[in-house]
Amino acid sequence: MRLPSIFAVASLVLASTFSLFAQADAGAEQAIRKTLDSLDLELPVESIASSPFNGLYEVKLKGGRVLYASADGQFVVQGYLFQIQDGKPVNLTEKTERKAIAQTINGIPTTEMVIYPAVGEAKSHITVFTDTTCPYCHKLHEEVGQLNKLGVEVRYVAFPRQGLGSPGDQQLQAVWCSKDRKSAMDQMVEGKNIKAPKCDNPVRKQFEIGQSIGVNGTPAIVLADGQVIPGYQPAAQVAKLALGAK
């Protein structure tokens, strides 16, 4: 079941008092898990803990996305939870999700990626979910050299946008099974056919990771801090975001 985005939590929290994070008590966790099981969520629950909003529990799903639930499990909300700090709203949900996404993406072995290293000192990196059949992925690929010169390492992971078994999936597997992945990627983007023997490859695994963090199209750019930038953006703008990510 896909839960709709509901932002009522944000308005409620503005008038609320806050408490420190704590593990959910056994009764609340049991009630919440029972409700979530009945919703048939697409992603497994990784943890349930008290949120800063008294009486509201934070539910972390695999990949980093967050839901909120009442202690009795009767109410489940997907949306942003804000806290007012020094008179300014801070998006607690976004902070939590970015941290989890960063851990997930930065945990992918670089040996399973196609890497375009920065020229000189690497000041930051981006991880790009790509598909060799995607026109905007081609456009971004043309600017990888600019990003590298600006100190940004580009790390490609596979995301066949039309699903497993699609032409994009077959092309990506060929790239990942090539001895020289960079050369194969460059040629594939240029429209050349690449032949490579079948091999054990991470395309399916990377596609599933992308789905777990909410990727539904390409290119999808993940900054070092876990922020996800959907779609193509010019190299100068991508570099500015990447170098500012903490």
PELINSUL-V433798 format. One record per residue. N is the residue number from 1. BURIAL is # if it has 9 or more other ideal C-beta (glycine too) atoms within 8 Angstrom, else .. D_LAST is the distance of its C-alpha to the last C-alpha in whole Angstrom. Layout:
((N,BURIAL,D_LAST) (N,BURIAL,D_LAST))
This chain:
((1,.,33) (2,.,31) (3,#,30) (4,.,30) (5,.,27) (6,#,28) (7,.,27) (8,.,29) (9,#,27) (10,#,25) (11,.,28) (12,#,29) (13,#,26) (14,#,27) (15,.,30) (16,.,29) (17,.,29) (18,.,26) (19,.,26) (20,.,24) (21,.,23) (22,.,26) (23,.,27) (24,#,30) (25,.,33) (26,.,35) (27,.,37) (28,#,34) (29,#,33) (30,.,36) (31,#,37) (32,#,33) (33,#,33) (34,#,37) (35,#,36) (36,#,33) (37,.,36) (38,.,38) (39,#,35) (40,.,35) (41,#,31) (42,.,30) (43,#,27) (44,.,28) (45,#,27) (46,.,25) (47,.,25) (48,#,26) (49,#,25) (50,#,26) (51,#,24) (52,#,23) (53,#,26) (54,.,29) (55,.,31) (56,#,28) (57,#,27) (58,#,24) (59,#,25) (60,#,22) (61,#,23) (62,.,22) (63,#,19) (64,#,17) (65,#,19) (66,#,21) (67,#,24) (68,#,26) (69,#,30) (70,#,32) (71,#,34) (72,.,37) (73,#,35) (74,.,37) (75,.,34) (76,#,31) (77,#,28) (78,#,26) (79,#,24) (80,#,21) (81,#,21) (82,#,20) (83,#,21) (84,.,22) (85,.,20) (86,.,21) (87,.,23) (88,.,20) (89,#,19) (90,#,16) (91,#,16) (92,#,16) (93,#,17) (94,.,14) (95,#,12) (96,#,14) (97,#,14) (98,#,11) (99,#,10) (100,#,14) (101,#,13) (102,#,11) (103,#,13) (104,#,16) (105,#,15) (106,.,13) (107,.,17) (108,#,19) (109,.,20) (110,.,20) (111,.,24) (112,#,24) (113,#,22) (114,#,23) (115,#,21) (116,#,21) (117,.,19) (118,#,18) (119,.,21) (120,.,20) (121,.,17) (122,#,14) (123,.,11) (124,#,9) (125,#,11) (126,#,12) (127,#,15) (128,#,18) (129,#,20) (130,#,23) (131,#,27) (132,#,29) (133,#,32) (134,#,29) (135,.,30) (136,#,26) (137,#,25) (138,#,28) (139,#,26) (140,#,23) (141,#,24) (142,.,26) (143,#,23) (144,#,21) (145,.,23) (146,#,21) (147,#,18) (148,#,19) (149,.,20) (150,#,17) (151,#,15) (152,#,14) (153,#,15) (154,#,17) (155,#,17) (156,#,20) (157,#,21) (158,#,24) (159,#,25) (160,#,29) (161,#,29) (162,#,32) (163,.,32) (164,.,33) (165,.,37) (166,#,36) (167,.,36) (168,#,33) (169,#,32) (170,#,35) (171,#,34) (172,#,30) (173,#,32) (174,#,34) (175,#,31) (176,#,30) (177,#,33) (178,#,34) (179,.,34) (180,.,32) (181,#,29) (182,#,28) (183,.,31) (184,#,32) (185,#,29) (186,#,30) (187,#,34) (188,#,33) (189,#,31) (190,.,34) (191,.,36) (192,.,38) (193,.,39) (194,#,38) (195,.,40) (196,#,38) (197,.,40) (198,.,39) (199,.,36) (200,.,34) (201,.,31) (202,#,28) (203,#,28) (204,.,29) (205,.,27) (206,#,24) (207,#,25) (208,.,26) (209,#,22) (210,#,21) (211,#,24) (212,#,22) (213,#,19) (214,.,21) (215,#,21) (216,.,25) (217,.,25) (218,#,24) (219,#,22) (220,#,19) (221,#,15) (222,#,12) (223,#,9) (224,#,7) (225,.,5) (226,#,9) (227,#,10) (228,#,13) (229,#,15) (230,.,19) (231,.,21) (232,.,21) (233,.,20) (234,.,21) (235,#,19) (236,.,18) (237,.,16) (238,#,14) (239,#,13) (240,.,12) (241,#,10) (242,#,9) (243,#,8) (244,.,6) (245,#,4) (246,.,0))
